[in-house]
Amino acid sequence: MKKLLVVSLIIFLILFTAVIKNSTKKIDDKIFIVNENLRILGQEFEDVKLEFEYLSSSEKLVSFHDLYFENELKQKNIQEINIIKKKKNKLNFGQLKLIDD
């Protein structure tokens, strides 16, 4: 009777260990996938951040203006900018509203 109890306990422990090991492997796989996605998104973020900082500096914008657009771009007064809204296939024009800080 003791041998049967010991053997069944050993089999139970082996099965229990297999189940735990399998679930741990699944969790490790999910963690790996999330870490890879984070790494890729981190690289994309750094690229976009560099691009934004490089392209949005005033010196770069002025140099790109001079290089590519020359006389094509004209300065507009912000009060002349209108908002166009489309409702039921009809265009409505409205004034741009600015919020004072």
Stockholm file with secondary structure:
# STOCKHOLM 1.0

chainA/1-101         MKKLLVVSLIIFLILFTAVIKNSTKKIDDKIFIVNENLRILGQEFEDVKLEFEYLSSSEKLVSFHDLYFENELKQKNIQEINIIKKKKNKLNFGQLKLIDD
#=GR chainA/1-101 SS CHHHHHHHHHHHHHHHHHHHHHHHHHHHHHHHHHHHHHHHHHHHHHHHHHHHHHHSSHHHHHHHIIIIITTSCCCCCGGGCEEEEEETTEEEEEECCCCCC
#=GC SS_cons         CHHHHHHHHHHHHHHHHHHHHHHHHHHHHHHHHHHHHHHHHHHHHHHHHHHHHHHSSHHHHHHHIIIIITTSCCCCCGGGCEEEEEETTEEEEEECCCCCC
//
